[in-house]
Amino acid sequence: MNVMVDLCLVPMGVGVSVSSYVAACEKVLAEAGLKTALHAYGTNIEGEWDAVFAAVKRCHEVVHGMGAPRITTTIKLGSRTDRNQTMEDKIRSVQEKMG
């Protein structure tokens, strides 16, 4: 089953700047071959359910390995079985309705 996920992974106990940890997680997602769209407060991910969640787990492992003693992660997700839909499809649908 395909899934679209909005992932926000926040390492705690590492100071104020977390961009190096975000970059490490982005590399994990790229290495997993997942379709992603980085945004200001997280990353949208599109892919097969097991692959996406294996990559999220790997992000946690990598970020902990970088010294983050604690991580808080927020995930919003959606899946469809009635038709295939991409992140671009969802955005295009809204833009079309905006005129």
The first five atom37 places (N, CA, C, CB, O) and aatype in JSON, in Angstrom:
{
  "aatype": [12, 2, 19, 12, 19, 3, 10, 4, 10, 19, 14, 12, 7, 19, 7, 19, 15, 19, 15, 15, 18, 19, 0, 0, 4, 6, 11, 19, 10, 0, 6, 0, 7, 10, 11, 16, 0, 10, 8, 0, 18, 7, 16, 2, 9, 6, 7, 6, 17, 3, 0, 19, 13, 0, 0, 19, 11, 1, 4, 8, 6, 19, 19, 8, 7, 12, 7, 0, 14, 1, 9, 16, 16, 16, 9, 11, 10, 7, 15, 1, 16, 3, 1, 2, 5, 16, 12, 6, 3, 11, 9, 1, 15, 19, 5, 6, 11, 12, 7],
  "atom_mask": [
    [1, 1, 1, 1, 1],
    [1, 1, 1, 1, 1],
    [1, 1, 1, 1, 1],
    [1, 1, 1, 1, 1],
    [1, 1, 1, 1, 1],
    [1, 1, 1, 1, 1],
    [1, 1, 1, 1, 1],
    [1, 1, 1, 1, 1],
    [1, 1, 1, 1, 1],
    [1, 1, 1, 1, 1],
    [1, 1, 1, 1, 1],
    [1, 1, 1, 1, 1],
    [1, 1, 1, 0, 1],
    [1, 1, 1, 1, 1],
    [1, 1, 1, 0, 1],
    [1, 1, 1, 1, 1],
    [1, 1, 1, 1, 1],
    [1, 1, 1, 1, 1],
    [1, 1, 1, 1, 1],
    [1, 1, 1, 1, 1],
    [1, 1, 1, 1, 1],
    [1, 1, 1, 1, 1],
    [1, 1, 1, 1, 1],
    [1, 1, 1, 1, 1],
    [1, 1, 1, 1, 1],
    [1, 1, 1, 1, 1],
    [1, 1, 1, 1, 1],
    [1, 1, 1, 1, 1],
    [1, 1, 1, 1, 1],
    [1, 1, 1, 1, 1],
    [1, 1, 1, 1, 1],
    [1, 1, 1, 1, 1],
    [1, 1, 1, 0, 1],
    [1, 1, 1, 1, 1],
    [1, 1, 1, 1, 1],
    [1, 1, 1, 1, 1],
    [1, 1, 1, 1, 1],
    [1, 1, 1, 1, 1],
    [1, 1, 1, 1, 1],
    [1, 1, 1, 1, 1],
    [1, 1, 1, 1, 1],
    [1, 1, 1, 0, 1],
    [1, 1, 1, 1, 1],
    [1, 1, 1, 1, 1],
    [1, 1, 1, 1, 1],
    [1, 1, 1, 1, 1],
    [1, 1, 1, 0, 1],
    [1, 1, 1, 1, 1],
    [1, 1, 1, 1, 1],
    [1, 1, 1, 1, 1],
    [1, 1, 1, 1, 1],
    [1, 1, 1, 1, 1],
    [1, 1, 1, 1, 1],
    [1, 1, 1, 1, 1],
    [1, 1, 1, 1, 1],
    [1, 1, 1, 1, 1],
    [1, 1, 1, 1, 1],
    [1, 1, 1, 1, 1],
    [1, 1, 1, 1, 1],
    [1, 1, 1, 1, 1],
    [1, 1, 1, 1, 1],
    [1, 1, 1, 1, 1],
    [1, 1, 1, 1, 1],
    [1, 1, 1, 1, 1],
    [1, 1, 1, 0, 1],
    [1, 1, 1, 1, 1],
    [1, 1, 1, 0, 1],
    [1, 1, 1, 1, 1],
    [1, 1, 1, 1, 1],
    [1, 1, 1, 1, 1],
    [1, 1, 1, 1, 1],
    [1, 1, 1, 1, 1],
    [1, 1, 1, 1, 1],
    [1, 1, 1, 1, 1],
    [1, 1, 1, 1, 1],
    [1, 1, 1, 1, 1],
    [1, 1, 1, 1, 1],
    [1, 1, 1, 0, 1],
    [1, 1, 1, 1, 1],
    [1, 1, 1, 1, 1],
    [1, 1, 1, 1, 1],
    [1, 1, 1, 1, 1],
    [1, 1, 1, 1, 1],
    [1, 1, 1, 1, 1],
    [1, 1, 1, 1, 1],
    [1, 1, 1, 1, 1],
    [1, 1, 1, 1, 1],
    [1, 1, 1, 1, 1],
    [1, 1, 1, 1, 1],
    [1, 1, 1, 1, 1],
    [1, 1, 1, 1, 1],
    [1, 1, 1, 1, 1],
    [1, 1, 1, 1, 1],
    [1, 1, 1, 1, 1],
    [1, 1, 1, 1, 1],
    [1, 1, 1, 1, 1],
    [1, 1, 1, 1, 1],
    [1, 1, 1, 1, 1],
    [1, 1, 1, 0, 1]
  ],
  "atom_positions": [
    [[0.85, -1.18, 0.0], [0.0, 0.0, 0.0], [0.89, 1.23, 0.0], [-0.96, 0.0, 1.22], [1.85, 1.32, 0.76]],
    [[0.55, 2.19, -0.86], [1.27, 3.46, -0.89], [0.74, 4.39, 0.19], [1.16, 4.12, -2.27], [-0.41, 4.3, 0.6]],
    [[1.62, 5.28, 0.64], [1.28, 6.21, 1.69], [1.97, 7.55, 1.41], [1.69, 5.66, 3.08], [3.05, 7.6, 0.83]],
    [[1.32, 8.62, 1.84], [1.93, 9.94, 1.86], [2.06, 10.34, 3.32], [1.08, 11.0, 1.04], [1.11, 10.25, 4.09]],
    [[3.25, 10.77, 3.68], [3.55, 11.1, 5.07], [4.11, 12.5, 5.16], [4.55, 10.08, 5.67], [4.89, 12.93, 4.31]],
    [[3.7, 13.22, 6.19], [4.33, 14.5, 6.54], [5.11, 14.22, 7.81], [3.26, 15.67, 6.73], [4.51, 13.99, 8.86]],
    [[6.43, 14.25, 7.72], [7.32, 13.88, 8.82], [8.0, 15.13, 9.39], [8.38, 12.87, 8.34], [8.56, 15.94, 8.65]],
    [[7.93, 15.26, 10.7], [8.67, 16.31, 11.4], [9.43, 15.65, 12.54], [7.72, 17.45, 11.92], [8.86, 15.33, 13.58]],
    [[10.73, 15.46, 12.34], [11.6, 14.81, 13.31], [12.43, 15.88, 14.0], [12.51, 13.73, 12.63], [13.14, 16.64, 13.34]],
    [[12.34, 15.96, 15.33], [13.04, 17.0, 16.08], [13.95, 16.36, 17.12], [12.03, 17.96, 16.76], [13.47, 15.78, 18.1]],
    [[15.27, 16.46, 16.93], [16.19, 15.96, 17.94], [16.17, 16.9, 19.15], [17.63, 15.83, 17.37], [16.11, 18.12, 19.0]],
    [[16.23, 16.32, 20.33], [16.2, 17.12, 21.55], [17.51, 16.93, 22.29], [14.99, 16.74, 22.46], [18.15, 15.88, 22.21]],
    [[17.9, 17.98, 23.01], [19.13, 17.91, 23.8], [20.38, 18.15, 22.98], [0.0, 0.0, 0.0], [21.47, 17.75, 23.37]],
    [[20.22, 18.81, 21.81], [21.36, 19.02, 20.93], [21.6, 20.51, 20.61], [21.16, 18.26, 19.63], [22.43, 20.84, 19.77]],
    [[20.88, 21.37, 21.29], [21.02, 22.8, 21.02], [19.89, 23.3, 20.14], [0.0, 0.0, 0.0], [18.92, 22.59, 19.86]],
    [[20.03, 24.54, 19.72], [18.95, 25.22, 19.0], [18.92, 24.85, 17.51], [19.1, 26.72, 19.15], [17.84, 24.65, 16.96]],
    [[20.06, 24.77, 16.87], [20.11, 24.47, 15.44], [20.05, 22.97, 15.21], [21.39, 25.06, 14.8], [20.82, 22.21, 15.81]],
    [[19.13, 22.55, 14.35], [18.98, 21.12, 14.09], [19.16, 20.78, 12.6], [17.61, 20.65, 14.56], [18.87, 19.66, 12.19]],
    [[19.62, 21.72, 11.8], [19.69, 21.51, 10.35], [20.61, 20.35, 9.97], [20.17, 22.77, 9.67], [20.33, 19.66, 8.99]],
    [[21.68, 20.11, 10.7], [22.57, 18.99, 10.36], [21.86, 17.65, 10.56], [23.86, 19.04, 11.2], [22.11, 16.69, 9.83]],
    [[20.98, 17.59, 11.56], [20.23, 16.36, 11.82], [19.15, 16.16, 10.74], [19.57, 16.41, 13.23], [18.91, 15.05, 10.28]],
    [[18.53, 17.26, 10.35], [17.53, 17.2, 9.28], [18.21, 16.75, 7.98], [16.84, 18.59, 9.08], [17.67, 15.91, 7.26]],
    [[19.39, 17.29, 7.7], [20.12, 16.91, 6.5], [20.47, 15.42, 6.52], [21.41, 17.75, 6.36], [20.39, 14.75, 5.49]],
    [[20.84, 14.91, 7.67], [21.16, 13.49, 7.78], [19.93, 12.63, 7.5], [21.72, 13.16, 9.17], [20.04, 11.6, 6.83]],
    [[18.79, 13.04, 7.99], [17.54, 12.32, 7.75], [17.16, 12.41, 6.28], [16.41, 12.86, 8.63], [16.69, 11.43, 5.7]],
    [[17.35, 13.57, 5.66], [17.06, 13.73, 4.24], [17.92, 12.77, 3.41], [17.31, 15.19, 3.8], [17.45, 12.22, 2.41]],
    [[19.17, 12.58, 3.81], [20.05, 11.64, 3.11], [19.52, 10.21, 3.24], [21.49, 11.72, 3.66], [19.55, 9.45, 2.27]],
    [[19.03, 9.86, 4.41], [18.44, 8.53, 4.61], [17.27, 8.33, 3.66], [17.99, 8.36, 6.08], [17.15, 7.28, 3.03]],
    [[16.4, 9.32, 3.57], [15.22, 9.22, 2.71], [15.63, 9.1, 1.24], [14.31, 10.44, 2.91], [15.02, 8.34, 0.49]],
    [[16.65, 9.86, 0.84], [17.13, 9.79, -0.54], [17.72, 8.42, -0.83], [18.17, 10.9, -0.81], [17.46, 7.83, -1.88]],
    [[18.52, 7.92, 0.09], [19.14, 6.6, -0.08], [18.09, 5.5, -0.17], [20.11, 6.31, 1.07], [18.31, 4.47, -0.81]],
    [[16.96, 5.71, 0.47], [15.87, 4.73, 0.43], [15.1, 4.8, -0.89], [14.9, 4.96, 1.61], [14.24, 3.96, -1.17]],
    [[15.41, 5.81, -1.71], [14.76, 5.95, -3.01], [13.34, 6.48, -2.93], [0.0, 0.0, 0.0], [12.54, 6.29, -3.84]],
    [[13.04, 7.16, -1.83], [11.69, 7.68, -1.64], [11.55, 9.06, -2.27], [11.35, 7.74, -0.15], [12.51, 9.83, -2.33]],
    [[10.36, 9.36, -2.72], [10.03, 10.67, -3.26], [9.76, 11.59, -2.08], [8.8, 10.62, -4.24], [8.94, 11.27, -1.22]],
    [[10.45, 12.73, -2.01], [10.31, 13.64, -0.88], [10.16, 15.08, -1.34], [11.51, 13.51, 0.06], [10.51, 15.44, -2.46]],
    [[9.62, 15.89, -0.44], [9.55, 17.33, -0.65], [9.82, 17.99, 0.71], [8.15, 17.78, -1.25], [8.96, 18.0, 1.59]],
    [[11.02, 18.53, 0.85], [11.39, 19.22, 2.08], [10.63, 20.54, 2.16], [12.93, 19.46, 2.15], [10.51, 21.24, 1.16]],
    [[10.12, 20.86, 3.34], [9.49, 22.16, 3.55], [10.0, 22.73, 4.87], [7.92, 22.06, 3.54], [10.78, 22.09, 5.56]],
    [[9.57, 23.91, 5.22], [10.15, 24.64, 6.34], [10.03, 23.92, 7.69], [9.51, 25.98, 6.45], [10.87, 24.12, 8.56]],
    [[9.01, 23.11, 7.86], [8.82, 22.44, 9.14], [8.67, 20.94, 9.01], [7.62, 23.0, 9.84], [7.97, 20.31, 9.81]],
    [[9.33, 20.36, 8.01], [9.28, 18.92, 7.86], [9.53, 18.48, 6.44], [0.0, 0.0, 0.0], [10.06, 19.23, 5.61]],
    [[9.14, 17.24, 6.17], [9.34, 16.64, 4.86], [8.12, 15.82, 4.5], [10.62, 15.78, 4.83], [7.64, 15.02, 5.3]],
    [[7.61, 16.02, 3.29], [6.58, 15.13, 2.75], [7.29, 13.95, 2.1], [5.64, 15.88, 1.73], [8.3, 14.12, 1.42]],
    [[6.75, 12.77, 2.32], [7.34, 11.55, 1.78], [6.23, 10.75, 1.1], [8.04, 10.7, 2.9], [5.11, 10.66, 1.6]],
    [[6.56, 10.19, -0.05], [5.61, 9.36, -0.79], [6.28, 8.04, -1.12], [5.12, 10.08, -2.08], [7.41, 8.01, -1.6]],
    [[5.58, 6.94, -0.86], [6.14, 5.64, -1.2], [5.34, 4.5, -0.64], [0.0, 0.0, 0.0], [4.25, 4.68, -0.1]],
    [[5.91, 3.32, -0.77], [5.28, 2.11, -0.25], [5.39, 2.12, 1.28], [5.95, 0.82, -0.86], [6.44, 2.47, 1.83]],
    [[4.33, 1.74, 1.94], [4.21, 1.84, 3.4], [5.44, 1.33, 4.14], [3.0, 1.08, 3.86], [6.03, 2.06, 4.93]],
    [[5.82, 0.08, 3.88], [6.93, -0.51, 4.62], [8.25, 0.22, 4.36], [7.08, -1.98, 4.25], [9.05, 0.38, 5.28]],
    [[8.47, 0.66, 3.13], [9.7, 1.38, 2.8], [9.74, 2.73, 3.51], [9.81, 1.58, 1.29], [10.79, 3.13, 4.02]],
    [[8.61, 3.42, 3.54], [8.56, 4.73, 4.21], [8.86, 4.59, 5.7], [7.18, 5.4, 4.0], [9.67, 5.33, 6.25]],
    [[8.2, 3.63, 6.34], [8.39, 3.52, 7.78], [9.73, 2.9, 8.15], [7.28, 2.71, 8.37], [10.23, 3.16, 9.25]],
    [[10.31, 2.1, 7.28], [11.67, 1.62, 7.51], [12.64, 2.8, 7.46], [12.06, 0.55, 6.45], [13.58, 2.87, 8.25]],
    [[12.4, 3.73, 6.53], [13.26, 4.91, 6.41], [13.1, 5.83, 7.62], [12.95, 5.67, 5.12], [14.08, 6.4, 8.09]],
    [[11.87, 5.99, 8.11], [11.65, 6.81, 9.32], [12.4, 6.19, 10.5], [10.12, 6.92, 9.65], [13.04, 6.9, 11.28]],
    [[12.33, 4.88, 10.62], [13.09, 4.2, 11.68], [14.59, 4.46, 11.52], [12.81, 2.68, 11.66], [15.29, 4.73, 12.49]],
    [[15.07, 4.36, 10.27], [16.49, 4.59, 10.01], [16.87, 6.03, 10.34], [16.83, 4.27, 8.54], [17.96, 6.28, 10.85]],
    [[15.99, 6.99, 10.06], [16.26, 8.39, 10.45], [16.5, 8.48, 11.95], [15.09, 9.31, 10.04], [17.43, 9.14, 12.4]],
    [[15.65, 7.82, 12.73], [15.83, 7.84, 14.18], [17.17, 7.23, 14.56], [14.69, 7.07, 14.88], [17.88, 7.78, 15.41]],
    [[17.53, 6.12, 13.95], [18.81, 5.48, 14.27], [19.99, 6.38, 13.96], [18.95, 4.16, 13.51], [20.92, 6.49, 14.75]],
    [[19.94, 7.03, 12.8], [21.03, 7.9, 12.38], [21.13, 9.13, 13.29], [20.84, 8.34, 10.92], [22.23, 9.51, 13.7]],
    [[20.0, 9.75, 13.58], [20.02, 10.95, 14.42], [20.46, 10.62, 15.84], [18.62, 11.62, 14.44], [21.21, 11.38, 16.44]],
    [[20.0, 9.51, 16.38], [20.53, 9.08, 17.69], [22.03, 8.83, 17.6], [19.8, 7.79, 18.18], [22.77, 9.19, 18.52]],
    [[22.47, 8.23, 16.51], [23.89, 7.96, 16.31], [24.73, 9.22, 16.23], [0.0, 0.0, 0.0], [25.94, 9.18, 16.48]],
    [[24.11, 10.33, 15.88], [24.8, 11.62, 15.83], [24.89, 12.27, 17.21], [24.1, 12.56, 14.86], [25.47, 13.35, 17.35]],
    [[24.31, 11.63, 18.22], [24.41, 12.15, 19.57], [23.13, 12.71, 20.16], [0.0, 0.0, 0.0], [23.14, 13.17, 21.3]],
    [[22.04, 12.68, 19.43], [20.77, 13.18, 19.99], [20.24, 12.15, 20.98], [19.72, 13.46, 18.85], [19.93, 11.02, 20.6]],
    [[20.14, 12.53, 22.26], [19.68, 11.57, 23.25], [18.18, 11.31, 23.19], [20.05, 12.04, 24.62], [17.69, 10.31, 23.7]],
    [[17.46, 12.23, 22.56], [16.01, 12.11, 22.51], [15.51, 12.71, 21.2], [15.35, 12.82, 23.73], [16.07, 13.68, 20.7]],
    [[14.45, 12.11, 20.65], [13.85, 12.61, 19.41], [12.33, 12.61, 19.6], [14.27, 11.73, 18.17], [11.75, 11.65, 20.11]],
    [[11.72, 13.69, 19.18], [10.25, 13.7, 19.12], [9.87, 13.82, 17.64], [9.64, 14.89, 19.97], [10.4, 14.66, 16.92]],
    [[8.95, 12.98, 17.22], [8.56, 12.95, 15.82], [7.05, 13.05, 15.69], [9.06, 11.67, 15.14], [6.3, 12.37, 16.39]],
    [[6.63, 13.91, 14.78], [5.22, 14.03, 14.45], [5.03, 13.51, 13.04], [4.72, 15.51, 14.59], [5.76, 13.9, 12.12]],
    [[4.05, 12.63, 12.86], [3.76, 12.08, 11.55], [2.27, 12.24, 11.26], [4.19, 10.58, 11.47], [1.42, 11.85, 12.06]],
    [[1.98, 12.83, 10.11], [0.63, 12.82, 9.57], [0.71, 11.96, 8.33], [0.07, 14.29, 9.25], [1.67, 12.07, 7.56]],
    [[-0.29, 11.1, 8.11], [-0.21, 10.25, 6.93], [-1.57, 10.02, 6.33], [0.42, 8.94, 7.27], [-2.61, 10.15, 6.99]],
    [[-1.54, 9.67, 5.07], [-2.76, 9.34, 4.37], [-2.49, 8.25, 3.35], [0.0, 0.0, 0.0], [-1.41, 8.16, 2.78]],
    [[-3.51, 7.43, 3.14], [-3.41, 6.4, 2.11], [-4.74, 6.33, 1.38], [-3.05, 5.01, 2.73], [-5.78, 6.71, 1.91]],
    [[-4.68, 5.84, 0.14], [-5.88, 5.69, -0.68], [-5.85, 4.33, -1.34], [-5.98, 6.82, -1.76], [-4.79, 3.82, -1.69]],
    [[-7.02, 3.75, -1.49], [-7.12, 2.5, -2.24], [-8.0, 2.65, -3.47], [-7.66, 1.4, -1.34], [-8.06, 1.74, -4.3]],
    [[-8.68, 3.8, -3.59], [-9.6, 3.98, -4.72], [-8.89, 4.41, -5.99], [-10.64, 5.0, -4.37], [-9.4, 4.18, -7.09]],
    [[-7.71, 5.02, -5.87], [-6.93, 5.43, -7.04], [-5.53, 5.83, -6.62], [-7.61, 6.61, -7.79], [-5.27, 6.07, -5.44]],
    [[-4.63, 5.89, -7.59], [-3.27, 6.37, -7.33], [-3.29, 7.89, -7.28], [-2.27, 5.86, -8.4], [-3.96, 8.54, -8.08]],
    [[-2.55, 8.45, -6.33], [-2.48, 9.9, -6.21], [-1.09, 10.26, -5.73], [-3.57, 10.45, -5.25], [-0.56, 9.63, -4.81]],
    [[-0.5, 11.28, -6.34], [0.83, 11.75, -5.94], [0.71, 13.06, -5.17], [1.73, 11.93, -7.18], [-0.35, 13.67, -5.11]],
    [[1.82, 13.46, -4.59], [1.86, 14.75, -3.91], [1.54, 15.87, -4.89], [3.23, 14.99, -3.24], [0.83, 16.81, -4.56]],
    [[2.08, 15.76, -6.1], [1.83, 16.78, -7.12], [0.36, 16.83, -7.51], [2.69, 16.51, -8.37], [-0.18, 17.91, -7.76]],
    [[-0.29, 15.67, -7.57], [-1.73, 15.64, -7.88], [-2.51, 16.45, -6.86], [-2.25, 14.19, -7.92], [-3.4, 17.22, -7.22]],
    [[-2.19, 16.26, -5.6], [-2.92, 16.96, -4.54], [-2.72, 18.47, -4.64], [-2.46, 16.46, -3.15], [-3.67, 19.24, -4.5]],
    [[-1.5, 18.89, -4.9], [-1.2, 20.32, -5.01], [-1.88, 20.91, -6.24], [0.33, 20.55, -5.08], [-2.48, 21.98, -6.18]],
    [[-1.78, 20.2, -7.36], [-2.38, 20.66, -8.61], [-3.9, 20.83, -8.46], [-2.06, 19.68, -9.77], [-4.47, 21.78, -8.99]],
    [[-4.54, 19.92, -7.75], [-5.99, 19.99, -7.55], [-6.38, 21.28, -6.82], [-6.48, 18.77, -6.75], [-7.36, 21.93, -7.18]],
    [[-5.63, 21.63, -5.81], [-5.91, 22.87, -5.08], [-5.64, 24.08, -5.94], [-5.07, 22.94, -3.79], [-6.44, 25.03, -5.97]],
    [[-4.52, 24.06, -6.65], [-4.16, 25.21, -7.5], [-5.2, 25.45, -8.59], [-2.79, 25.0, -8.13], [-5.51, 26.59, -8.9]],
    [[-5.74, 24.37, -9.17], [-6.76, 24.5, -10.19], [-8.02, 25.16, -9.63], [-7.11, 23.14, -10.77], [-8.66, 25.95, -10.31]],
    [[-8.35, 24.83, -8.41], [-9.56, 25.4, -7.78], [-9.35, 26.86, -7.4], [-9.94, 24.59, -6.54], [-10.31, 27.61, -7.25]],
    [[-8.08, 27.27, -7.24], [-7.77, 28.66, -6.92], [-7.86, 29.55, -8.16], [-6.37, 28.77, -6.32], [-7.98, 30.77, -8.06]],
    [[-7.81, 28.91, -9.32], [-7.91, 29.67, -10.58], [-6.62, 30.1, -11.06], [0.0, 0.0, 0.0], [-6.54, 30.75, -12.1]]
  ]
}
